[in-house]
Amino acid sequence: MLRSPPFIRLLLLDIRLLARSKIFYYKLILLPLVLVFILGSMFGDGAVQQAAPAAAPGIPASLAAVLNVEQVAVVAGPLNAVQYESVAMMVMFSILTAFELAHSIVDDRLKGTLGRIRSSPLPVWEYSLGKLLGMTLAVCVQMTVVMAGARLLFGVHWNHVPGVLLVTLAYGLAIGAIVLCCGLAAGSHSAISSMSTPILYGFSFLGGSFISKYSLPDGLRRIQELLPNGKALNAYLALQRGGGLRDIRGDVLTLVALSLVFFTAAFFISQKQGGYIHAAAVHNRQTNQADV
């Protein structure tokens, strides 16, 4: 009988743990939809303010300024508050979803699982890959459910479904890789919680989830365009306003590049942490033998 690869088993284990958690359903799925309803109701059906770009493809700069369109191939109507907040809350809570799974990495360290993996034939990169894919799948599932909820409850229409799925996958990989680095570097649950707070709120504020990206000053707008959640938000909004794969290509490629960079960093962190774990395991065995 064929056995699945170790990283697949790690992926399925993390997904089962998250599926059994009430936090996933109440805080990571229900709460984003509640916030979309509250914020959408506060701002009504009015259009979200948009900054006029220097130019748009096929449109003179002067006309682009008058029409107040972004750099997308298709001139579409302005987004309303519910559409914007659906995207903003979705990308924000996906970070929290990844951090929920990062606690399992700390559990593996505290329970000695990482030490046993280090002394087994299982390569460290397979453990890291399994954790990354578990976070990515959890983020993609959570975001897809929130999209479906926004569609059913608030009538939000998601344009260009293949493009939406592509952005979701690329963003899930990028956020998963970043949080994987945090989980491998953290030595305790309090440490991973202390890492999650500035990342969650810092990314959300600068990325356009707390405040509309169109309201940010020019300096912060440049930062917003560099952050992974900002990249995802911009890509989703471009699709919502009628854009296609060509319009999100740059954002998607950047997200994929970020995922590769941070996964490589996670590999080196796990190698370094593995040495500490192995030394601690040897010390514990020697201590136990001395006690006997």
Summary of the structure (lengths in Angstrom):
residues: 292
radius of gyration: 21.4
end to end distance: 41.7
largest distance: 83.8
contacts: 977
relative contact order: 0.14
helix: 77%
strand: 1%
